[in-house]
Amino acid sequence: MQSSSIFYLETEKIKPNPFQPRREFDQESLKELADTIREFGVLEPLIVTRKESETESGRNVEYQLLAGERRLMAAKLVGLSTVPAIIKENIQDQERLEIALIENIQREDLNPIEKAKGFAGLMDQFGLTQREVAFRVGNSREAVANTLRLLQLPSEIQKALEEKKISEGHARIILSLPGSDKQRMLLGRILSYGLTVRQAEIAGKELMKETSFNAPKNEFGLTSELELKEMENKLEETLNAKVMLRKKGAKGIIAINFNSQEELENIIKKICVENDFDFNFDENQKPAEEPSLKEKEENGQPFVI
């Protein structure tokens, strides 16, 4: 029997939903919600299901959260001992994931990767098709399929999307490139030059035209793939960073991955120490004018990622 009555439950007796697709919560947004709850209280009830278990001292009753995790977290920040909740009975695991997914999607609280993992969970754990997932969450089958494809991206690109360093539009452009090497190269250009989605699309097409990234062949007298891999490994050990090296004839490109300003500074310092070059990271110093993306492409300058 489904209950629509509102009960005030102890916050400590409400446990998180193990099927909650959301993993990251913006702390500033959570603080703002806590301030609102402190002033007006919890205006919208949580949705929970009852969990009973037998103990030596008798029957223990707890509640598992179905919807309203941010409200519960904010209420605990404020110090509320009880919160309003609606108790749903006889909820199956599939319904718990569906309710959490639907609530977050309707509130636009999930990032694209969390949403994709939620869809994948419905399919993997409960054997649903893309069409059935789409019907349950109120999306089109095409939208569900496109979201699921984001899980094919390399982990560092998924992380950039989760951390909002790139948009979902950027991610789809990156996904259109074949091979993780080219995808990582395009991510680096997007982050290095702050490319818009349209600019990233153009950069992706230009990247596809570049033949210098193709693996060289020994019969043409070029460096073997094994030797290049050994060079990559040595560079990675020296710089403590992910390195991609491609060579064709006497020309080639070295791409160095970094994920923060600190990592970039450490890489440059290591290179400069070897060349006895003093590099100043004074933030107040005005940097030299940086050539445009187009100028770099025309001059054949490599992109440092």
C-alpha positions in Angstrom: 0.0 0.0 0.0 1.4 3.4 -1.0 1.2 6.1 1.6 0.8 9.8 0.8 0.7 10.9 4.5 3.6 13.0 5.8 5.6 11.8 8.8 8.4 13.5 10.7 11.3 11.0 10.8 14.6 11.2 12.7 17.4 12.2 10.3 19.8 9.6 11.8 17.4 6.8 10.9 17.3 7.7 7.2 20.0 5.9 5.2 21.3 6.9 1.7 19.8 5.3 -1.4 22.5 2.8 -2.7 21.1 3.2 -6.2 21.6 7.0 -6.1 23.3 7.9 -9.5 24.5 11.2 -8.2 28.0 11.1 -6.7 29.1 14.7 -6.5 27.3 17.5 -4.6 28.2 21.2 -5.0 29.2 22.4 -1.5 28.3 26.0 -2.2 24.8 25.0 -3.5 24.4 22.7 -0.5 25.2 25.6 1.9 22.7 27.9 0.2 20.0 25.2 0.6 20.9 24.8 4.2 20.5 28.6 4.8 17.0 28.4 3.2 16.1 25.4 5.4 17.3 27.2 8.4 15.0 30.1 7.6 11.9 28.3 6.2 12.3 24.6 7.1 12.1 21.7 4.7 9.3 22.7 2.4 9.2 19.5 0.3 9.0 16.1 2.0 11.6 13.5 1.3 10.5 10.1 -0.1 11.7 7.0 1.8 10.9 3.4 2.1 10.8 1.4 5.4 13.4 -1.2 6.3 12.8 -3.5 9.2 15.2 -6.0 10.8 15.1 -8.2 13.8 17.7 -7.7 16.6 18.3 -9.2 20.0 16.5 -6.3 21.6 13.5 -6.4 19.2 12.5 -5.1 15.8 14.7 -2.3 14.4 13.1 0.2 12.0 15.1 2.3 9.6 14.3 4.2 6.4 16.1 4.2 3.1 16.1 7.4 1.1 14.5 7.3 -2.4 14.4 11.0 -3.2 15.7 14.2 -1.5 19.3 13.5 -0.6 20.3 17.2 -0.9 17.5 18.2 1.4 18.6 15.5 3.9 22.2 16.6 3.8 21.3 20.3 4.2 18.9 19.5 7.1 21.8 17.7 8.8 24.1 20.7 8.2 21.5 22.9 9.9 21.2 20.4 12.8 17.6 19.4 12.3 16.7 16.2 14.3 13.6 15.4 12.2 12.5 16.0 8.6 9.2 15.6 6.8 8.9 12.4 4.7 6.5 10.3 2.7 6.9 6.6 3.2 6.5 4.3 0.2 6.0 0.6 0.8 7.1 -2.4 -1.2 9.7 -0.6 -3.4 11.9 -2.8 -5.5 15.5 -2.1 -6.3 14.7 -1.1 -9.9 12.1 1.4 -8.7 14.6 2.9 -6.2 17.1 3.6 -9.1 14.3 4.9 -11.3 12.9 7.3 -8.7 16.4 8.7 -7.9 17.2 9.0 -11.6 13.9 10.7 -12.5 14.1 13.2 -9.6 17.7 14.2 -10.5 16.9 14.5 -14.2 13.8 16.6 -13.6 15.9 18.9 -11.3 18.8 18.8 -13.8 21.1 17.9 -10.8 23.0 15.1 -12.6 26.1 15.7 -14.7 26.1 13.9 -18.1 28.4 11.1 -16.9 26.3 10.4 -13.8 23.2 10.3 -16.0 24.9 7.9 -18.4 25.9 5.6 -15.5 22.3 5.7 -14.1 20.9 4.7 -17.5 23.6 1.9 -17.8 22.6 0.7 -14.3 19.0 0.3 -15.3 20.1 -1.7 -18.4 22.8 -3.8 -16.7 21.1 -4.6 -13.4 17.5 -5.0 -14.6 17.9 -6.0 -18.2 16.0 -3.0 -19.6 16.4 -1.9 -23.2 17.3 1.7 -24.3 13.7 2.2 -25.3 12.4 1.0 -21.9 14.9 3.2 -20.1 13.7 6.2 -22.2 10.1 5.5 -21.4 10.7 5.4 -17.7 12.8 8.6 -17.4 10.8 10.6 -20.0 13.5 10.9 -22.6 13.7 9.8 -26.2 15.5 6.6 -27.1 18.0 8.7 -29.2 18.8 10.9 -26.2 19.4 7.9 -24.0 21.6 6.3 -26.6 23.7 9.5 -27.1 24.1 9.8 -23.3 25.2 6.2 -22.9 27.9 6.7 -25.6 29.7 9.2 -23.3 30.8 6.2 -21.3 33.0 5.2 -24.3 35.3 8.2 -23.7 38.6 7.7 -21.9 38.4 8.2 -18.2 40.3 11.5 -18.1 37.8 13.0 -20.7 34.9 11.7 -18.6 36.4 13.4 -15.5 36.8 16.7 -17.4 33.1 16.5 -18.3 32.2 15.7 -14.7 34.2 18.6 -13.4 32.6 20.9 -16.0 36.0 21.7 -17.7 34.2 20.8 -20.9 30.6 20.8 -21.9 28.5 17.9 -23.2 28.8 19.4 -26.7 32.6 19.3 -26.4 32.4 15.7 -25.3 30.3 14.7 -28.3 32.8 16.3 -30.7 35.6 14.4 -29.0 33.6 11.2 -29.2 33.3 11.6 -33.0 37.1 11.1 -33.4 38.4 7.6 -33.8 40.9 6.3 -31.2 41.7 7.5 -27.7 44.9 9.2 -28.8 43.2 11.7 -31.1 40.4 12.2 -28.5 43.0 13.1 -25.9 44.7 15.4 -28.3 41.5 17.3 -29.0 40.7 17.5 -25.3 44.1 19.1 -24.8 43.5 21.7 -27.5 40.0 22.5 -26.0 41.5 23.0 -22.5 44.6 24.8 -23.7 42.9 27.3 -26.0 39.5 27.5 -24.4 37.8 26.4 -27.6 34.0 26.8 -28.0 32.1 23.8 -29.3 32.1 25.2 -32.8 35.9 25.8 -32.6 36.4 22.3 -31.2 34.5 20.9 -34.2 36.8 22.7 -36.6 39.9 21.6 -34.6 38.6 18.0 -34.7 38.3 18.1 -38.5 41.8 19.5 -38.8 43.1 16.8 -36.5 41.6 14.2 -38.7 43.6 15.6 -41.7 46.9 15.4 -39.9 48.8 12.4 -41.1 51.8 13.0 -38.8 50.0 11.3 -35.9 49.9 8.0 -37.8 52.2 5.2 -36.5 55.3 5.1 -38.8 56.4 2.0 -40.7 59.8 0.4 -40.6 60.0 -0.2 -44.3 60.2 3.5 -44.9 63.2 3.8 -42.8 61.3 5.5 -39.9 61.6 4.9 -36.1 59.9 1.7 -35.0 56.8 1.8 -32.9 58.6 0.0 -30.1 61.5 2.6 -30.1 58.9 5.4 -30.0 57.2 3.7 -27.0 60.5 3.4 -25.2 61.1 7.2 -25.8 57.6 8.0 -24.5 58.2 5.9 -21.4 61.5 7.7 -20.7 59.9 11.1 -21.2 57.0 10.2 -18.9 59.5 9.0 -16.2 61.5 12.2 -16.5 58.5 14.7 -16.6 56.2 12.6 -14.4 53.4 13.2 -16.9 51.5 11.4 -19.7 53.4 11.9 -23.0 52.5 11.1 -26.6 55.2 10.9 -29.2 54.6 10.6 -33.0 57.3 10.7 -35.7 57.4 10.5 -39.5 60.7 11.0 -41.2 62.6 13.8 -39.5 59.5 15.5 -38.3 57.1 14.7 -35.5 55.2 15.9 -32.5 55.4 15.5 -28.7 52.3 16.0 -26.7 52.5 16.4 -22.9 49.4 16.0 -20.7 48.9 18.1 -17.6 45.9 18.5 -15.3 46.7 21.6 -13.3 48.8 24.8 -13.2 51.1 23.1 -10.6 51.7 20.1 -13.0 52.4 22.5 -15.9 54.9 24.5 -13.8 56.7 21.3 -12.6 57.0 20.0 -16.3 58.4 23.4 -17.5 60.8 23.5 -14.5 62.2 20.1 -15.3 62.7 21.0 -19.0 64.3 24.3 -18.1 66.7 22.8 -15.5 68.1 20.5 -18.2 68.6 23.5 -20.5 69.9 25.9 -17.7 67.0 28.2 -18.5 65.4 30.4 -15.7 61.6 30.4 -16.1 59.7 32.9 -14.0 56.2 31.9 -12.8 55.4 35.4 -11.4 51.7 35.8 -11.8 52.0 39.6 -11.9 54.3 39.4 -14.9 52.5 40.2 -18.2 52.8 37.2 -20.5 54.0 37.5 -24.1 51.3 37.7 -26.6 50.3 34.1 -27.5 50.0 33.2 -31.3 46.4 32.4 -32.3 45.3 28.8 -32.9 45.2 29.5 -36.7 48.7 30.9 -36.7 50.1 27.9 -34.8 48.4 25.6 -37.3 49.8 27.6 -40.3 53.3 27.7 -38.9 53.3 24.0 -38.1 53.9 24.5 -34.4 53.0 21.6 -32.2 50.2 21.8 -29.6 51.4 21.2 -26.1 48.7 19.4 -24.2 
